[in-house]
Amino acid sequence: MIALAGAGIWIYRSKTPDTQQPSESAAETAQAPTAGGPSSTASPTTTPTSEAAAVPSAASPPRAGELAGYLPDAEALQKLLLTETLTRTADAETTYTSVTTDRPDCGGAPNVALPGAYERSGYTGIHTQEYFSQPAPRGQDSVTQAVVAFPSEQQAKDFVSREASRWGNCKYDLVTISNNGEDAFVRRISNPATKNGVLTVSTQSQVYQGLGCQRGLGSRHNIVIDVQVCSPGGSAQAADLVSTIANRIPNN
């Protein structure tokens, strides 16, 4: 299970997804994903900061058990996003089960792997990871990434389409994220946009000055790709990460 480390909030802690909270920046330190971005409070089960499993060979369609292999490791993320050294702080096959928001109509706009976004969606498996850089005066870089299996390619596409509508519900609004009713943090959601099939939206922490994140959502075959990149100065790299993960998913 994962706790939200601040859902991109910007705090370095340990957590676990689905049953813990996200982090403010990208994702907080945790053992299971900590929904959020740097500084969340939920996180997946901690695992050594070693490389992710090798990318699975082509399958038809990709299966839930192969999900971990689609996620890039710390080294790949650092090269792609040009971040400080990243350490994996959460790794779990779950969502942030204990995390809720005051705007359920916004779906997953505030953070990766929010249970409210995926409930009743029909997904069959999920793998969530969080990475954080070391705390520094300027703040922390963080990455939260998840891949989610659906029964069919159409169901994965439909999920992304529904989320596009839901993310628009909280355009320019403040959204409060909490873990088990505690550790609340607030983010302002900007205007969502879709380009080349990837849905993105930027968020701004109302707790940690200067902390900004970008959410990204897309699909490849029957897999939904759900990410968040956070940085002291904000980020515009979520779409790049979605594309990188999509390219790791084999063609059917």
C-alpha positions as a printed Julia matrix, in Angstrom:
252×3 Matrix{Float64}:
   0.0    0.0     0.0
   1.18   3.53   -0.55
   0.81   6.74    1.35
   0.77  10.13   -0.2
   3.98  11.99    0.45
   2.45  15.28   -0.27
   1.2   14.51   -3.69
   3.81  16.46   -5.39
   3.91  18.46   -2.3
   7.54  18.65   -1.68
   8.58  16.77    1.33
  10.88  13.86    1.63
   9.26  10.99    3.53
   8.49   7.33    3.22
   5.05   6.03    2.18
   2.96   3.49    0.23
   0.22   3.78   -2.57
  -3.41   2.78   -2.34
  -3.33   2.8     1.4
  -1.21   5.78    2.07
  -0.91   9.24    0.78
   0.73  11.0    -2.17
   3.49  13.52   -1.92
   3.5   17.23   -2.7
   6.31  17.35   -5.16
   6.37  14.18   -7.04
   5.99  11.55   -4.5
   7.25  11.27   -1.02
   9.61   8.71    0.23
   7.76   5.59    1.02
   7.53   1.95    0.7
   4.41   1.98   -1.27
   3.63   4.89   -3.5
   2.82   8.08   -1.68
   0.55   9.81   -4.06
   1.87  13.09   -4.94
   5.17  14.3    -6.29
   8.01  15.43   -4.21
   6.75  15.26   -0.73
   3.77  13.07   -0.54
   2.67  10.99    2.31
   1.78   7.76    0.68
   4.02   5.38   -1.14
   4.49   1.82   -2.43
   6.51  -0.81   -0.76
  10.11   0.17   -0.61
  12.42  -1.77   -2.81
  16.11  -1.38   -3.51
  16.91   1.49   -5.81
  17.86  -0.88   -8.53
  16.79  -0.84  -12.1
  13.26  -1.66  -13.04
  12.63  -5.08  -14.45
  13.66  -5.59  -18.03
  11.1   -4.47  -20.56
   8.84  -7.44  -21.35
   8.91  -8.87  -24.82
   5.9   -8.31  -27.04
   2.71  -9.79  -25.69
  -0.91  -9.59  -26.77
  -2.05  -7.63  -24.91
   0.38  -6.51  -22.16
  -0.56  -8.17  -18.87
  -0.81  -6.73  -15.35
   2.15  -8.82  -14.2
   4.43  -7.13  -16.74
   3.71  -3.57  -15.62
   6.87  -2.95  -13.58
   9.03  -3.52  -16.65
   7.44  -0.6   -18.47
   8.62   1.97  -15.91
  12.04   3.63  -16.41
  14.54   3.41  -13.55
  16.24   6.26  -11.7
  19.11   6.6   -14.17
  16.78   6.79  -17.16
  14.57   9.33  -15.41
  17.55  11.51  -14.52
  18.75  11.57  -18.12
  15.29  12.29  -19.5
  14.23  14.91  -16.98
  17.67  16.37  -16.15
  17.04  16.1   -12.42
  19.33  15.76   -9.44
  20.17  12.18   -8.42
  16.91  10.32   -7.8
  16.23   7.55   -5.29
  13.25   5.25   -5.55
  11.21   5.7    -2.4
   8.08   3.72   -3.25
   7.25   0.72   -5.42
   3.89  -1.03   -5.15
   1.08  -2.7    -7.05
  -1.56  -0.39   -5.66
  -3.13   3.05   -5.71
  -3.08   5.52   -2.81
  -5.98   3.85   -1.07
  -6.13   6.18    1.94
  -5.94   9.37   -0.12
  -8.97  11.53   -0.84
  -9.61  15.03   -2.19
 -12.31  17.61   -1.61
 -13.02  17.55   -5.36
 -13.86  14.0    -6.41
 -15.36  15.45   -9.59
 -11.81  16.35  -10.67
 -10.75  12.7   -10.89
  -6.98  12.25  -10.85
  -6.03  15.83  -11.73
  -4.37  16.5    -8.34
  -2.17  13.4    -8.25
  -1.12  10.08   -9.76
  -2.95   6.86   -8.83
  -5.75   8.42   -6.81
  -8.29   5.75   -5.86
 -11.18   8.08   -6.67
 -10.02   8.27  -10.27
  -9.76   4.52  -10.77
 -12.66   3.13   -8.79
 -15.25   1.51  -11.03
 -12.98   2.06  -14.04
 -12.53  -1.68  -14.61
  -8.73  -1.65  -14.38
  -7.11  -5.04  -13.73
  -3.71  -4.08  -12.32
  -1.5   -1.13  -11.42
   2.16  -0.55  -10.6
   3.14   2.72   -8.92
   6.59   4.13   -8.15
   7.97   7.3    -6.58
  11.41   8.86   -6.9
  12.9   11.8    -4.96
  16.11  13.76   -5.03
  17.81  14.62   -1.73
  16.32  17.57    0.19
  18.11  20.82   -0.66
  17.64  24.55    0.01
  15.97  24.9    -3.4
  13.62  22.01   -2.69
  13.4   18.55   -4.22
  12.83  17.04   -7.63
  10.36  14.19   -7.64
   8.71  11.79  -10.05
   5.63   9.64   -9.54
   4.83   7.16  -12.3
   2.21   4.46  -12.68
   1.1    2.08  -15.39
  -2.4    0.65  -15.23
  -3.74  -2.36  -17.12
  -7.27  -2.46  -18.54
  -9.09  -5.38  -20.19
  -8.9   -3.75  -23.63
  -7.28  -0.94  -25.58
 -10.64   0.81  -25.94
 -11.23   0.8   -22.19
  -7.82   2.38  -21.63
  -8.59   5.11  -24.19
 -12.02   5.68  -22.66
 -10.46   6.17  -19.23
  -8.14   8.89  -20.55
 -11.07  10.6   -22.3
 -13.15  10.59  -19.12
 -10.26  12.0   -17.13
  -9.82  14.83  -19.64
 -13.35  15.93  -18.86
 -12.92  15.52  -15.11
  -9.62  17.41  -14.99
 -11.38  20.31  -16.66
 -13.85  20.46  -13.77
 -11.2   21.93  -11.46
  -9.55  24.33  -13.91
  -8.01  27.23  -11.94
  -9.46  25.85   -8.68
  -7.79  24.92   -5.41
  -7.96  21.23   -4.5
  -7.16  19.82   -1.06
  -5.58  16.37   -0.87
  -5.49  14.43    2.39
  -4.34  11.05    3.64
  -6.66   9.38    6.13
  -8.1   12.82    6.73
  -4.7   14.18    7.77
  -1.54  15.62    6.21
  -3.62  17.83    3.96
  -1.95  19.89    1.25
  -3.45  22.22   -1.3
  -2.74  22.64   -5.01
  -4.08  24.99   -7.63
  -4.93  23.22  -10.87
  -4.3   25.05  -14.15
  -5.99  24.54  -17.53
  -5.68  20.94  -18.84
  -4.6   20.42  -22.44
  -4.31  17.43  -24.76
  -1.6   17.22  -27.4
  -0.65  14.18  -29.47
  -2.94  12.06  -27.34
  -1.34  13.04  -24.02
  -3.38  14.9   -21.4
  -1.38  17.31  -19.21
  -2.09  19.87  -16.52
   0.21  21.94  -14.31
  -0.37  22.35  -10.58
   1.06  24.79   -8.05
   1.56  24.03   -4.37
  -0.13  26.46   -2.0
   2.01  25.19    0.87
   5.55  25.08   -0.53
   6.52  28.28   -2.28
   7.73  27.74   -5.82
   6.91  24.05   -5.96
   5.24  23.19   -9.24
   4.25  19.89  -10.81
   2.91  18.69  -14.13
   0.55  15.75  -14.46
   0.47  13.59  -17.56
  -1.95  10.89  -18.71
  -2.0    8.78  -21.87
  -2.45   5.22  -23.07
  -0.71   2.61  -25.19
  -2.6   -0.52  -26.16
  -4.52  -1.55  -23.01
  -2.17   0.31  -20.64
  -2.85   3.73  -19.11
   0.25   5.77  -18.24
  -0.21   8.11  -15.26
   2.69  10.39  -14.22
   3.67  13.51  -12.32
   6.94  15.44  -12.43
   7.66  18.07   -9.75
  10.45  20.59   -9.32
  11.2   23.72   -7.28
  10.66  25.81  -10.4
   7.84  23.74  -11.84
   7.97  21.24  -14.71
   6.77  20.86  -18.29
   8.1   17.33  -18.81
   5.16  15.07  -18.02
   4.33  14.49  -21.69
   7.93  13.46  -22.38
   7.76  10.9   -19.59
   4.42   9.55  -20.84
   5.93   9.1   -24.31
   9.03   7.42  -22.92
   6.96   4.89  -21.0
   4.68   4.31  -24.0
   7.72   3.42  -26.1
   8.66   0.75  -23.55
   5.34  -1.04  -24.03
   5.7   -3.62  -26.82
   3.45  -3.63  -29.86
   0.87  -6.37  -29.94
